[in-house]
């Protein structure tokens, strides 16, 4: 029997699929992107963050001073901040633990008992070994689990550079991917991150703002700014921005930032970085300080200036036709002030003269003519220009716009910091990859202070020390695999070898934004690095061979001198016996021999006389050979001492005569 009443649905899960929500399109600001992916900018962990912050601040300081041809004076201070002090800085009261079991470093009674028992067994084993006279390993106490309590540091960097315009300071530090280094020019930084990334890390780890004090030359005031960054909007959040009196007429910048870090694990890296920076910039003066509540942990190191000869300021250049893409051509067309296509090609690219530009336009086809408005080019026409740029032949760009350290500075830096026994340097001529000029400089040293046995590789790119990812770098691979050190009389495993390679270019092909290493996949750079190292090795080989010869001469002299007494006795005995022979038997000797025998018989020639004559002969032979060696190697007979002549008063006029390996300064 059918029922007219409607069916009541059973309770339970509905089989009808739930309609998904509409996806919402979201965007990230550049600051938010780098906050989420801070590792690509070198901020992997607290220790690396401390190292990268120091590095970025020091490099910005050097750029600032060099841009106005001022000899850099950089003071970098890392101050350790305890938990109580940090809490007071942010206005947080200290709080004692109530529930110890909540914390990561909590140790249960059972775990503590187990740890103590293990330590007791280790001490017992050590006592037995001591009783038996055995040398055992020192017991390592099992430590309780470490907590994840953060360590905080105040990093301060002060320089004597250009300073910053008052109104630009907020955007220079509080807006990611904004900066003054986006032109085509050799610079230490390229990405507009630097101190901004340190500010992002400070906001993430401490919440504290950054403080900037700056003043430009002949400026009667200093600018003081305290700010942090709005991560989501990528804009500065200004706390204080004011002008203060500049009584001392100081110019430069002082940046202070508080971040989470780890000095213990990255101490050696930071000090190694400062030492390498002192090598590549011997014209700079650095003062590095680490300040702790425990005085025994304090570190103060001064890297003195060794020369006042600075490399030339790198020049901004225009793009080479072979180094551009379609987007770049479009941007150049948008930004150019030139009206016609002919003017555009002539003035916006290097190595395109008027005649060459006319030939290129003629090759582009009937749709192109020299007087056509460049702004009227269609996307298809721009693609045609790009295709021709890739296929046509152009002269290589000049290396005159680059600013290498120079053999003079590189040699001084190596000598100043490593004190090697021998050093050789080489600077190659400018070469090109992908339309960008580059220069490779190299130095190889043997011996020195604080240098380990084997290869010690020091890498620099645009005068920046590279410390990480060494194994994949082109310099490391070349030094380890492509140089036959034995052929240059250098023992790769036993000698203390320093290999220094500096590459400068308008575009360094770093792998990743962290600027950690240069890839081994660019044949032009790999070949230039190999050639530069080999040239240094050839110079060293000549010195090593002469040193080996000198050592052999000394060894020969010692051996001869050692046998002088025995030889003297033997010769004197023979002469004495010959002198005592009957006169008839002495007739077969010549007049000279007869005179000698007479002198022996009347004791005019004695053992002492013979010994003295033999010693004089050995000394004479050694002196003549040493003099010949000194003449060949270009040194005088007197011992040499490295000296540095300080420049005279600033008001003295002088002229510098420069070569790749020395600078001669004439005062008048």
Buried (B, 14 or more C-beta within 10 A) or exposed (E): EEEEEEEEEEEEEEEEEEEEEEEEEEEBBBBBBBBEEBBBBBBBBBBBBBBBBBBBBBBBBBBBBBBBEBBBBBBBBBBBBEEEEBBEBEEEEEEEEEEEEEEEEBBEEEEEEEBEEBBEEBEEBBEEEEEEEEEEEEBEEEEEEEEEEBBBBBBBBBBBBBBBEBEEBBEBBBBBBBBEBEEBBBBBBBBBBBBBBBBBBBBBBBEBBBBBBBBBEEBEEBBBBBBBBBBEEBBBBBEEBEEEEBEEEBBBBBBBBBBBBBBEBBBEBBBBBBBBBBBBBBBBBBBBBBBBEEEEEEBEBEBEBBBEBBBBEBBEBBBBBBBBEEEEBBEBBEEBEBEBBBBBBBEBBBBBEEEBBBEBBEEBEEEBEBEBEBEEBEEEBBEBBBEBBEEBEBEBBBBEBBBBBBBBBBBBBBBBBBBBBBBBBBBBEBBBBEBBBBBBBBBBBBBBEEBEEEBBBBBBBBBBBBBBBBEBBBBBBBBBEEBEBEEBBBEBEEBBBBBBBBBBBBBBBBBEBBBBBBBBEBEEBBBBBBBBBBBBBBBBBBBBEBBEBBEEBEEBBEEBBEEBEEBBEEBBEEBBEBBEEEEEEBEEBEEEEBEBBEBBBEEEBEBEBBBEEBBEEBEEBBEEBBEEBBEEEEEEEEEEEEEEEEEEEEEEEEEEEEEEEEBEBEEE
